[in-house]
Amino acid sequence: MRQANKLWKIMNRIQNGEKVYKVVLEDELENFIKQGQKINAIKHYRRVMEKKFGKVPTLRASKDYIDSLQSSLSKI
């Protein structure tokens, strides 16, 4: 059931115009955060941003992004 809800959420976000790579990346990052692997989430975010855009965000910017994502998860 959780997997179905997750897929439904992803499909809705894509239908609402969000980029597929952003939706998938945020889903991957949420998984890291839920498993208590915040450092791995930051590393993964930096790696994907470098691969997708050719620019590595700073550690501070990456941490801030992960913190904001974690904060939004705790509100749900």
Buried (B, 14 or more C-beta within 10 A) or exposed (E): EEEEEEEEEBEEBBEEEEEEEEBEBBBBBBBBBEEEBBEBBBBBBBEBBEEEEEEBBEEEBBBEBBEEBBEEEEEE
